[in-house]
Amino acid sequence: MPVKKKINAKDYEKALFELQLDLVKLQAWIKHQGLKVVVLFEGRDAAGKGGVIKRITQHLNPCLLYTSDAADD
């Protein structure tokens, strides 16, 4: 379902930061619990997966994360 409502850049950045903060808290909880998480992004080339992954991992602890490009050729 396409998103029809647009938000201004300031509101977008604020919402993005709040969501990234939630991810940092989740990462800390996962580490504290001794858990592991796998997140899989699947889709066509140029579908925006790279940008989403960049935004998700932007504020996470890089020592606790591993990313891989497992593209089929």
N, C-alpha and C positions, 0 to 999 in steps of 0.2 A: 504494500500500500504506500503510495508516494506521500511524502510529507509536504503539506501545503503551506504551513505557517513558517514564516521566516522570523528570525530574531536578529537584533543588532549585534555588532561585534562585541560590545562591552558585556552584554548579557550572556553571550556565548562563552566568552573567556571566563566569566564568573562561574557559570554552570560547569564548564569543563574542569576548572580548578577544584571545585567542590567534589566532583565525581572522581578526579584523580586522587584527592585526599582520602576518599573512601577506599580506593584501591590500595593505597599505602597502608591504611589501617587493616584492611583484609590481608595484605601480604604479611604484616607483623603477626596477626592472629594465626595465619597458616603456619608460619615458622614456629611460633610458640607451641602450637598443637602437634608439631612434627609431621604435618601433612604434606602432600605433594599435589599439585594441580596441573592439569594439561588443558590448554585452550587451543582449539583448532579452528583456523580460518580457511574456508574453502570458497573458491569462486574463480571466475574468469580473470585473465590478465587485465590490468588497468581497471579493476572493479573498485579500487579504493582500499584494499586490504592493508597495504603498506602504510598508508596515512593513519588508519585506525590503530594499527599496532604501534606506530610511533607515538600517537597520543596516549595510548593506554600505558606504555612503558616509560613515558617521559619522566615521571617522578618516582618510579619504583627503584628499589635497591638493585643495581646491576649485578651484585655478587650473588643474589638469590634468584636470578633469572637466566633462562637460556632461550634463545630464539633460533629458529632454523627455517631455511627455505627448502622445502621438500618438493619442489616442482617436478612434475612429470614431463619428460620431453618426448 
